[in-house]
Amino acid sequence: MHTVSRRPRPTSVDWGDLQTFLVVCDAGSISGAAARLSVNHSTVLRRIAALERAVATRLFDRSSGSYRLTPAGEELAGGLAGMARRIEASSRHVERRDDELSGEVRLTTTDTLAHGLLMPAIDAFCTRHPGVRVQLIINNHFLSLTRREADIAVRGSNSPPETLLGRHPGDIQTAPYASRAYLASVGRRRKLTELSWIAPDDSLAHLAQARWLLRTIPPAQIVMSIDSLVGMVHAVEHGVGAAMLLCPLADVRKELVRLAEPDPALDTQIWILTHPDLRHDARVRVFSQFLFERLGDDPRLSR
């Protein structure tokens, strides 16, 4: 019986493997490509091997320890070089269009996130895209993106709506704070349970810090409740008592003292949310990406 040898069928090509192939061609060596791609030597070898399996042919001649293109490799490199130039030109064109955006985009968020995190990012976006007018809707209730009450929502939530497109740049931490003047008046060595406390009111009872107070602080020690986390910061600044505050809001105020390290159980995820129907809207896409990158680099968020 004779065995028939068949050439393996090509499989789908990974674009990342093609990019690695082009970098190897340009760098002239595996080690040079690894350095440019910030990966190790074996990763480049693995990607080249995967590409050769996908196209079912050898792309490099490995004789004498060097990597030289085979005729098939030269043909592929020539075709990809032209494609790469067209992709780069198209990318520059799209970037220019993004830079020339105009019109209005509506962003809704809470007073806490607006004051504590978002203003620098919004300012930078308006400078980058002067043709876009940002309408900032500060509301502690969740506006409906489905009914187009806003285009983008930035919210703190550990369970965002599954019907929306969301990106998670980081978490916001919470810790107990009091003012220096208040601590001087009561004595720094007092236990947390002996201090006067400012609590979120019933409209904010769903917050983790509100539940922490119910578990930890005797009701008699709660002297004030407020329907705004920003309002709680001001009350603490004026010496009313201690409160569980969001760290980005409290840490920038020199008068406030952190009484304990943030409790990871109280961390709140920050989400940038949009409606699926707006995924191709240029203003919404560019603004939400800009916010994601800025907040992703913000050291005040934990990851």
Sequence and secondary structure as in RCSB ss.txt:
>XXXX:A:sequence
MHTVSRRPRPTSVDWGDLQTFLVVCDAGSISGAAARLSVNHSTVLRRIAALERAVATRLFDRSSGSYRLTPAGEE
LAGGLAGMARRIEASSRHVERRDDELSGEVRLTTTDTLAHGLLMPAIDAFCTRHPGVRVQLIINNHFLSLTRREA
DIAVRGSNSPPETLLGRHPGDIQTAPYASRAYLASVGRRRKLTELSWIAPDDSLAHLAQARWLLRTIPPAQIVMS
IDSLVGMVHAVEHGVGAAMLLCPLADVRKELVRLAEPDPALDTQIWILTHPDLRHDARVRVFSQFLFERLGDDPR
LSR
>XXXX:A:secstr
              HHHHHHHHHHHHHSSHHHHHHHHT  HHHHHHHHHHHHHHHTS  EE GGG  EE HHHHH
HHHHHHHHHHHHHHHHHHHHHHHHT  EEEEEEE HHHIIIIIHHHHHHHHHH TTEEEEEEE SS   TTTTS 
SEEEEE SS  TTSEEEEEEEE EEEEEEHHHHHHH TT  GGGS EEEE GGGTTSHHHHHHHHHS GGGEEEE
ES HHHHHHHHHTTS BEEEEHHHHTT TTEEE S   GGG EEEEEEE GGGTT HHHHHHHHHHHHHHHT TT
SB 
